[in-house]
Amino acid sequence: MRILFVTMFPLETNTSATMQNKGVIEGLIRLGHVVDLLTCRPNPQSISYDDATDFNKTINEIYHLDLDNKYSMFMTKKISNTNDSILKPFLYKIIRSTVKCFVENFFIFDAQKSNIKNLKRLSIDFSIYDCIISSSDPKSSHLIVDKIKKSSKNYRFKWIQYWGDPMFHDVTRKKDWRDSLVKYGENRLLKKADRIVYASPTTLEQQKKTFTMHSSKMDYASQATLHYGTKSKERHNETNGEVVIGYYGAYFSSIRDIIPLYNSFLDSKYKLEICGNTDLKLIGTSNISIYNHKNYEEIKRFEENADILVCLCNKNGTQIPGKIYYCAGYNKPIIIILDGPNKSVLREYFDSFNRYITCDNNIESIRKAINMARSLTMDFTFKLDERLSTVFFAEKIVNKIYWEEKNER
């Protein structure tokens, strides 16, 4: 098929959603589909810009939406300090914080929505596509295809919506007066899709109950590892008796509870590394190292040098952290710390891969999991479940549409 993949995040953006998108695109190309990309123009001054990959070379054609001037300004890393005055950058930070707060508290969609109007500047023949896949986050990625359908007269494409996180049930969304509007907006988008795919089985079940009228179009596709076949570096840590356990991901206190993991190492003989965005102020110790958010290549080096990797589930909701999938191909034990009301369902789901060590989010359970993982580090081997491959991931998303297209020809 000729497929247009649509996302508001350029592939040069260092986010979990970008890793997810790379997995889908890689899988589609390996399946033999021709993939074009429609995305926003990368902004080197953006806070999340990370040009640490040449992944774009595998894509057939790339179309870039120009950024809205106001959006671009408020996504800039920093503003220059002219005439040795701190007033301009100080005011910029205040205005930026105010605008961000306003968008988060009064808008239904993310600020990226402002870039959609620039779609009219692009010359794209949408009639050549068999399928268009819109991928979120951000949620506004789906709004682009909605606009394409409205403005295109002779389109024949099927529209697949891939949702990393839902809208109404997103654990990062503040519940307030907009609830009914958010639900209405989500329902409106789902109604227009030919196929709707979620990132986890628990999210799928929740969405089917919430939007019953669209349940027949819904499915889920587990995300894929992007490190398949990656061999860990020689276990240099074993020579000096030092075992490194690493958690490399965001841990905002409203979403994930990292404190039990942190406390379980306060009197441990093992070393813990924590690296990621957070609102907490954890204190490093002789065996606990705390790092701020790093770029993709730096995080990858952390992961490769660790002996054991740890993934932490959310306190609430049905979403599954992408890190659980991305790191599955590393030749080392991976511990998943379960949390929230769905942990029994998630335990059964993760155990089905025969790849992970699962535990509850308390000190005793975490320490048992670490000791189990430690016993495997010297001679660790595993067979990666096909469900964690990029090919399986992509095939699960487009398979139904592909056969419908084939039968119509």
Buried (B, 14 or more C-beta within 10 A) or exposed (E): BBBBBBBBBBBBBBBBBBBBBBBBBBBBBBBEBBBBBBBBBBBEEBEBBBBBBEBBEEBEEBBBBBBBEEBBBBBBEEBEEEEEEEEEBEEBEEEBEEBEEEBEEEEBBBBBBBBBEBBEEEEBEBEEBBBBBBBBBBBBBBBBBBEBBEEBEEBEBBBBBBBBBBBBBBBEBEEEEBEEEBBEBBBEBBEBBBBBBBBBBBBBBBBBEBBEEBBEBBBBBBBBBBBBEBEBEEBEBEEEEEBBBBBBBBBEEEBBBBBBBBEBBEEBEBBBBBBBEBEEEEEEBEBBBBBEBBEBEBBBEBBBBBBBBBBBBBBBBBBBBBBBBBBBBBBBBBBBBBBBEBBEBBBEBBEEBEBBBBBBBBBEBBBEBBEBBBEBBEEBEBEBBEBBBBBBBBBBBBBBBBEBBEEEE
